[in-house]
Amino acid sequence: MIPTLVQAREFLAKHNKEPYHLKHGETVSGVLAYFAKEHDPENVEFWAVVGMLHDIDFEEYPDEHCVKGIELMQALDIDESIIKSALSHGYGLTDTPYAPESVMEKILFATDELTGLIGATVLMRPSKSCSDLTLSSVKKKFKDKKFAAGCSRDVIKQGAELLNWELDHLIEKTILAMRELEESKD
C-alpha cells in the first residue's frame, strides 16, 4: 500500500508522541514536496509521504533507527518503495540496508539534518520566521560547530555532494522550501 499523506501522518503519530518529532516529520514532508514540484511533479504526494515517514522509528527505537522502521512499515503493509526511500536517509549513519539512490532519496539524505539547522537558526532570529532568513545567516550558523551541534554538517555536505549541488544551492533551496511551508500554514 502507498499511504496518503493523511495516513502517513497518522502512522507517524502512532509511533512518535514528542511534538518536536511530529513537527520534524511535517517539515521534512513539506520540504520534499517542494523539491518534488521541480524534480518529479507527478509524484509530489509520494515524496511528501516519504518525508513524513522517514523517522517513524526514531522515538521508540533510537538505537535501531532506520532498521526497526522496516518492520513497522511492513506491518502496516506499506509499499517497499516507500520503505526504501524513507529509510535510506540513515545510510552510513545507521544499519539501514538502503543507500540513497534516487534524486528524492538524495534530497532526503541532504535535507533531513539541514532542516534542523535551519529551524534552529530561525528560532534565534527576532522574527522567528523563514520569511527574512538569508543564506548568509544559515552559513554563519553552519560554520559554528557548537550551534545546533546535533545537526551533522558532514551529512549535509555529503548530501550536497551526492546531488552534485553546491552547498549554497542546497541551503538556499531548503530555505525557500521551508519558507513556502511556513507561508502555507499562515
VOBA-1610 file (N, C-alpha, C; in pm, whole numbers, padded with zeros to 5 digits, always signed):
BEGIN
Met+00084-00118+00000Met+00000+00000+00000Met+00089+00125+00000Ile+00047+00221-00078Ile+00109+00353-00073Ile+00012+00443+00003Pro+00048+00481+00126Pro-00044+00560+00208Pro-00061+00702+00154Thr-00174+00760+00188Thr-00194+00902+00161Thr-00113+00980+00263Leu-00101+01108+00242Leu-00030+01191+00338Leu-00101+01190+00474Val-00233+01188+00473Val-00310+01182+00598Val-00279+01052+00672Gln-00278+00941+00601Gln-00246+00813+00664Gln-00102+00813+00717Ala-00009+00867+00639Ala+00131+00872+00682Ala+00144+00953+00811Arg+00072+01062+00820Arg+00075+01145+00941Arg+00023+01064+01061Glu-00083+00988+01040Glu-00139+00903+01146Glu-00040+00795+01188Phe+00029+00734+01091Phe+00127+00630+01122Phe+00243+00689+01202Leu+00289+00807+01162Leu+00398+00873+01235Leu+00355+00901+01379Ala+00234+00953+01396Ala+00184+00988+01530Ala+00161+00864+01618Lys+00140+00751+01556Lys+00122+00627+01631Lys+00252+00588+01702His+00365+00622+01642His+00494+00581+01697His+00577+00696+01752Asn+00529+00818+01741Asn+00601+00935+01790Asn+00503+01027+01861Lys+00533+01062+01984Lys+00444+01148+02063Lys+00502+01288+02087Glu+00635+01299+02083Glu+00700+01427+02109Glu+00664+01529+02001Pro+00618+01647+02040Pro+00582+01749+01939Pro+00696+01781+01842Tyr+00821+01779+01892Tyr+00934+01809+01802Tyr+00942+01706+01689His+00927+01577+01721His+00937+01473+01619His+00823+01483+01518Leu+00705+01516+01566Leu+00591+01532+01475Leu+00611+01653+01384Lys+00662+01761+01441Lys+00688+01881+01361Lys+00799+01854+01260His+00901+01782+01300His+01010+01748+01208His+00957+01666+01090Gly+00868+01571+01118Gly+00807+01493+01010Gly+00732+01582+00913Glu+00656+01677+00966Glu+00583+01772+00882Glu+00678+01858+00799Thr+00786+01903+00863Thr+00883+01989+00793Thr+00950+01915+00679Val+01001+01797+00707Val+01071+01721+00603Val+00973+01681+00493Ser+00851+01648+00529Ser+00748+01618+00430Ser+00725+01738+00337Gly+00711+01855+00396Gly+00689+01977+00317Gly+00808+02013+00230Val+00928+01992+00282Val+01049+02020+00205Val+01058+01925+00086Leu+01032+01797+00108Leu+01035+01703-00005Leu+00927+01736-00107Ala+00809+01775-00063Ala+00703+01814-00156Ala+00748+01933-00241Tyr+00815+02028-00178Tyr+00867+02144-00250Tyr+00963+02101-00361Phe+01059+02016-00327Phe+01156+01970-00426Phe+01090+01883-00533Ala+00987+01807-00496Ala+00918+01723-00593Ala+00854+01806-00704Lys+00806+01924-00672Lys+00744+02010-00773Lys+00839+02039-00887Glu+00967+02045-00857Glu+01069+02071-00958Glu+01122+01943-01022His+01141+01839-00942His+01210+01719-00989His+01120+01603-01029Asp+00996+01601-00980Asp+00906+01488-01007Asp+00761+01532-00984Pro+00713+01629-01063Pro+00584+01692-01033Pro+00462+01598-01030Glu+00473+01483-01093Glu+00360+01389-01091Glu+00352+01312-00959Asn+00456+01322-00876Asn+00461+01241-00754Asn+00486+01322-00627Val+00430+01440-00621Val+00451+01529-00506Val+00404+01462-00376Glu+00287+01399-00377Glu+00238+01338-00254Glu+00325+01220-00212Phe+00372+01143-00308Phe+00462+01031-00277Phe+00585+01082-00202Trp+00646+01188-00253Trp+00763+01247-00187Trp+00727+01295-00047Ala+00610+01358-00034Ala+00566+01409+00096Ala+00545+01295+00196Val+00490+01184+00149Val+00469+01067+00235Val+00603+01012+00283Val+00699+01002+00192Val+00832+00955+00230Val+00890+01046+00339Gly+00879+01176+00321Gly+00929+01269+00421Gly+00859+01254+00555Met+00729+01233+00551Met+00652+01218+00675Met+00695+01092+00752Leu+00725+00985+00681Leu+00753+00857+00745Leu+00901+00832+00774His+00989+00921+00732His+01132+00890+00739His+01183+00860+00881Asp+01124+00918+00983Asp+01167+00894+01121Asp+01063+00817+01202Ile+00985+00732+01138Ile+00877+00662+01207Ile+00927+00585+01330Asp+01049+00535+01326Asp+01101+00454+01435Asp+01190+00530+01533Phe+01216+00657+01507Phe+01318+00730+01582Phe+01288+00741+01731Glu+01167+00774+01765Glu+01135+00799+01907Glu+01131+00670+01988Glu+01067+00568+01936Glu+01053+00442+02010Glu+01179+00356+02006Tyr+01253+00366+01898Tyr+01369+00278+01878Tyr+01492+00356+01831Pro+01540+00451+01911Pro+01652+00534+01866Pro+01778+00454+01833Asp+01800+00343+01901Asp+01919+00262+01874Asp+01903+00173+01752Glu+01781+00163+01701Glu+01755+00082+01582Glu+01694+00168+01470His+01725+00298+01475His+01670+00393+01378His+01704+00350+01235Cys+01607+00359+01149Cys+01616+00322+01007Cys+01627+00171+00985Val+01617+00094+01092Val+01614-00052+01082Val+01478-00102+01131Lys+01441-00059+01250Lys+01311-00100+01307Lys+01197-00046+01220Gly+01222+00065+01152Gly+01120+00122+01063Gly+01078+00027+00953Ile+01169-00060+00911Ile+01134-00160+00808Ile+01020-00246+00860Glu+01039-00300+00979Glu+00939-00386+01042Glu+00808-00311+01067Leu+00818-00189+01120Leu+00697-00111+01149Leu+00616-00085+01022Met+00684-00047+00915Met+00612-00016+00791Met+00564-00142+00720Gln+00640-00251+00729Gln+00593-00377+00670Gln+00467-00425+00741Ala+00460-00406+00873Ala+00341-00445+00949Ala+00218-00366+00905Leu+00241-00246+00851Leu+00132-00163+00801Leu+00106-00189+00652Asp+00177-00285+00596Asp+00165-00323+00454Asp+00201-00206+00360Ile+00297-00125+00404Ile+00341-00012+00323Ile+00434-00063+00213Asp+00416-00011+00095Asp+00491-00050-00022Asp+00642-00038+00002Glu+00715-00135-00050Glu+00861-00140-00034Glu+00929-00014-00086Ser+00874+00048-00190Ser+00936+00169-00245Ser+00935+00283-00143Ile+00831+00292-00064Ile+00824+00394+00042Ile+00924+00360+00152Ile+00926+00233+00192Ile+01016+00191+00299Ile+01161+00221+00261Lys+01202+00179+00143Lys+01339+00200+00098Lys+01373+00349+00094Ser+01285+00427+00032Ser+01312+00570+00018Ser+01319+00639+00154Ala+01225+00609+00241Ala+01219+00676+00371Ala+01340+00643+00458Leu+01383+00519+00454Leu+01489+00477+00546Leu+01629+00490+00489Ser+01639+00529+00363Ser+01771+00548+00302Ser+01845+00669+00360His+01772+00757+00428His+01839+00877+00483His+01939+00844+00594Gly+01932+00723+00648Gly+02024+00684+00754Gly+02145+00608+00704Tyr+02162+00602+00573Tyr+02271+00522+00516Tyr+02408+00573+00564Gly+02487+00480+00614Gly+02619+00517+00664Gly+02618+00569+00806Leu+02499+00597+00859Leu+02485+00651+00994Leu+02419+00549+01087Thr+02337+00464+01027Thr+02265+00359+01099Thr+02292+00228+01026Asp+02223+00125+01066Asp+02240-00005+00999Asp+02139-00027+00888Thr+02079+00079+00837Thr+01983+00062+00728Thr+02052-00005+00609Pro+01982-00096+00543Pro+02041-00159+00426Pro+02025-00078+00298Tyr+01955+00034+00306Tyr+01921+00111+00187Tyr+02011+00233+00168Ala+02071+00243+00051Ala+02152+00360+00015Ala+02064+00459-00061Pro+02087+00588-00044Pro+02011+00686-00123Pro+02057+00681-00269Glu+01966+00643-00357Glu+01999+00628-00499Glu+01923+00726-00587Ser+01794+00741-00565Ser+01714+00830-00649Ser+01738+00975-00606Val+01696+01068-00690Val+01708+01210-00655Val+01633+01239-00526Met+01514+01183-00511Met+01436+01205-00390Met+01511+01156-00267Glu+01568+01037-00275Glu+01640+00982-00159Glu+01762+01066-00125Lys+01830+01116-00225Lys+01947+01201-00202Lys+01906+01334-00140Ile+01793+01389-00185Ile+01743+01515-00127Ile+01702+01493+00018Leu+01637+01381+00046Leu+01600+01349+00185Leu+01726+01338+00270Phe+01825+01266+00222Phe+01951+01250+00295Phe+02013+01387+00325Ala+02012+01474+00226Ala+02077+01606+00238Ala+01998+01702+00326Thr+01867+01697+00321Thr+01786+01798+00389Thr+01740+01759+00529Asp+01745+01632+00564Asp+01699+01590+00697Asp+01773+01668+00806Glu+01904+01665+00803Glu+01983+01738+00902Glu+01974+01889+00880Leu+01971+01929+00754Leu+01970+02071+00721Leu+01843+02140+00772Thr+01730+02073+00768Thr+01607+02135+00820Thr+01619+02164+00969Gly+01690+02078+01040Gly+01713+02102+01183Gly+01800+02224+01206Leu+01905+02237+01126Leu+01994+02353+01138Leu+01921+02482+01103Ile+01845+02479+00996Ile+01769+02598+00955Ile+01663+02630+01062Gly+01595+02529+01111Gly+01494+02551+01215Gly+01553+02614+01340Ala+01671+02567+01380Ala+01737+02625+01497Ala+01781+02769+01470Thr+01826+02795+01348Thr+01865+02932+01311Thr+01745+03026+01318Val+01632+02979+01270Val+01509+03060+01272Val+01471+03096+01416Leu+01485+03002+01508Leu+01449+03028+01648Leu+01533+03137+01712Met+01652+03161+01658Met+01741+03263+01711Met+01711+03402+01654Arg+01629+03408+01553Arg+01601+03535+01485Arg+01485+03608+01554Pro+01487+03740+01554Pro+01376+03815+01615Pro+01240+03781+01552Ser+01239+03757+01422Ser+01112+03729+01353Ser+01061+03587+01378Lys+01151+03497+01419Lys+01117+03354+01437Lys+01055+03297+01310Ser+01104+03343+01196Ser+01044+03310+01068Ser+01150+03286+00962Cys+01114+03206+00863Cys+01199+03187+00744Cys+01181+03301+00645Ser+01081+03384+00665Ser+01047+03486+00565Ser+01160+03583+00537Asp+01243+03608+00638Asp+01354+03701+00620Asp+01490+03633+00640Leu+01490+03500+00639Leu+01613+03424+00659Leu+01698+03428+00532Thr+01827+03452+00549Thr+01917+03460+00434Thr+02016+03343+00435Leu+02070+03318+00319Leu+02173+03216+00305Leu+02291+03247+00396Ser+02332+03372+00402Ser+02449+03407+00484Ser+02425+03380+00632Ser+02302+03398+00680Ser+02270+03369+00821Ser+02286+03221+00851Val+02238+03137+00759Val+02249+02993+00780Val+02395+02949+00769Lys+02467+03005+00672Lys+02608+02968+00655Lys+02691+03005+00778Lys+02658+03117+00840Lys+02728+03159+00962Lys+02705+03055+01073Lys+02580+03012+01088Lys+02548+02911+01190Lys+02607+02774+01153Phe+02612+02745+01023Phe+02669+02620+00974Phe+02816+02608+01017Lys+02888+02719+01013Lys+03030+02720+01048Lys+03054+02707+01198Asp+02954+02743+01279Asp+02966+02735+01425Asp+02928+02594+01470Lys+03027+02511+01494Lys+03005+02369+01526Lys+02929+02348+01657Lys+02932+02449+01745Lys+02862+02437+01873Lys+02713+02467+01857Phe+02677+02541+01754Phe+02537+02575+01731Phe+02466+02455+01669Ala+02353+02416+01728Ala+02276+02301+01679Ala+02372+02185+01653Ala+02449+02151+01754Ala+02557+02053+01740Ala+02506+01916+01695Gly+02379+01886+01718Gly+02323+01758+01677Gly+02297+01747+01528Cys+02307+01857+01457Cys+02286+01858+01312Cys+02420+01840+01243Ser+02440+01725+01184Ser+02570+01690+01125Ser+02599+01770+00998Arg+02700+01854+01007Arg+02744+01930+00890Arg+02803+01837+00784Asp+02868+01730+00829Asp+02926+01635+00735Asp+02818+01566+00651Val+02707+01530+00714Val+02597+01467+00640Val+02539+01566+00540Ile+02522+01690+00580Ile+02468+01792+00489Ile+02562+01809+00369Lys+02691+01818+00395Lys+02789+01830+00285Lys+02788+01706+00196Gln+02781+01590+00259Gln+02778+01465+00182Gln+02653+01460+00094Gly+02540+01506+00148Gly+02416+01510+00070Gly+02428+01601-00051Ala+02488+01717-00032Ala+02509+01809-00145Ala+02597+01743-00251Glu+02700+01673-00206Glu+02789+01603-00299Glu+02715+01493-00374Leu+02631+01416-00304Leu+02553+01310-00369Leu+02467+01367-00482Leu+02416+01489-00460Leu+02330+01555-00558Leu+02410+01630-00666Asn+02541+01640-00646Asn+02624+01723-00734Asn+02579+01868-00733Trp+02542+01915-00614Trp+02498+02053-00594Trp+02602+02124-00509Glu+02614+02253-00532Glu+02693+02336-00442Glu+02618+02343-00309Leu+02693+02349-00200Leu+02631+02356-00067Leu+02539+02477-00058Asp+02581+02591-00112Asp+02498+02712-00108Asp+02364+02688-00177His+02365+02618-00289His+02241+02588-00362His+02147+02504-00276Leu+02201+02401-00213Leu+02120+02315-00127Leu+02058+02396-00013Ile+02139+02476+00053Ile+02089+02555+00166Ile+01983+02654+00119Glu+02012+02725+00011Glu+01917+02825-00038Glu+01783+02763-00078Lys+01788+02651-00150Lys+01664+02584-00191Lys+01586+02532-00069Thr+01658+02485+00031Thr+01590+02434+00151Thr+01528+02548+00230Ile+01594+02663+00235Ile+01533+02781+00298Ile+01403+02816+00225Leu+01407+02818+00094Leu+01287+02850+00015Leu+01176+02749+00041Ala+01213+02622+00050Ala+01114+02518+00078Ala+01049+02539+00215Met+01131+02569+00315Met+01078+02590+00450Met+00998+02720+00457Arg+01037+02819+00380Arg+00961+02945+00373Arg+00822+02919+00314Glu+00818+02842+00205Glu+00689+02810+00143Glu+00601+02731+00238Leu+00659+02638+00310Leu+00584+02559+00407Leu+00527+02649+00517Glu+00609+02739+00565Glu+00567+02835+00669Glu+00451+02921+00618Glu+00463+02971+00496Glu+00359+03057+00437Glu+00228+02980+00416Ser+00237+02852+00388Ser+00115+02773+00364Ser+00037+02749+00493Lys+00104+02768+00608Lys+00038+02749+00737Lys-00025+02877+00789Asp+00011+02990+00725Asp-00046+03120+00770Asp-00190+03135+00728
//
